[in-house]
Amino acid sequence: MQFKTFSDFYPYYLREHSNNNCRKLHFIGTCGVISLLILFFFTGNLIVLGMLPFIGYGFAWIGHLAFERNRPATFKHPIYSLLGDFRMFWDILSGRVKAF
């Protein structure tokens, strides 16, 4: 599938993340990424930056493998997928998307 805008992509992204356990793992991973970015800002430790993909993608990919049983959108739509992670994180926090 090809998407012209993120607004077109996001409903597809949510369908690919329909399982609440997968959404929870994405939420945890995004929390980890935000925490690591804050830690890097205060420490300047480059090792912290190296941990970002392992935390962010690790939790997400486990969610897809164990619960969604689908291939992460990252492989075909990397930028939109990254934006989708943060948008879904915000939507979970604000109560627009159910996960917990």
Steps between C-alpha positions, in 0.01 A plus 500: 500500500612852423399797710521862390467648848540396859127562548434230241751266665390529864171305474696217334758523778231465766353194325847343502506565877153381597613268780512676839807305612687614190391858566620472860841379386522787251405741777768359730760516224412861418517590871845343502607699196378827650672418829827420324484824301452697821787309661723574200407869518621517860803270474620522140580129521510360145440145625152615596434596136618156390236343721212685328433252218523200731246644742267658246498222243555215747173545684308577181628201306428264789144633493469425131660157526314382810162671472424656164669226298574748224800676354580841652416796275856623560628283217285661230424842647784590742433874539122472523540207738724701732250786492223244562675373812508846651148586387360176644696567821331841528161357407534235773600766755208721401249210501424509126650153451440217745794294623465467877 
